[in-house]
Amino acid sequence: MKKRGFKRGFTLAEMLIAVLLLGLVSVMATVMVSAVLGNTVMAKEVAQAEILGSEALDNIQAELRFALQVKVSDGNVTFGHDKANPNCSLALNGEGSVVLQVYATNGDLISETELFDGVSYGNLKISALTFERVDNGAADSVKVTVSVAYGNRVLWQGSVSVRPINGMADEGSVVPGAGD
């Protein structure tokens, strides 16, 4: 009589279980790596939004700090840098950047200049820009609020109060040429 020896190898059931477990581990690893990469991309976008918003606030603050006849009305601001032509305003352009607009005394737009290069921020845009007069008695100031968005989702919002060195225009006063 011949003795049968043990055959070495795996059964079909063992192979199927091993393949199933390997697939499960692979799916879990893919989900984890995908989540980490998604969080990294989101963190980068939020950081860039904060840089863009801070840069916009800094540039606006520099414009308003030394301005003449700063006037806030209906969430907009008008001001000047010299007595000959005090007709400037800050607004959003179609690309989501803040622009300085200079008007002639008859109200015609003379020039429009971006305060910073928003192109380098990719899909991030300044989605809102508002100005609010803050009555502090003798030292009135302007509260500037900037929102930065990626698509329709606001990633960052910040504000700063600016007290113009040359003072604020009275609420009832009209900046010459601005809307005349």
Secondary structure, DSSP 8 states (H G I E B T S, - for coil): --------S--HHHHHHHHHHHHHHHHHHHHHHHHHHHHHHHHHHHHHHHHHHHHHHHHHHHHHHT-EEEEEETTEEEEESSSS---EEEEE-TTS-EEEEEE-TTS-EEEEEESS-GGGGTTEEEEEEEEEEE--TTS-EEEEEEEEEETTEEEEEEEEEE--TT-B--TT---TTS--
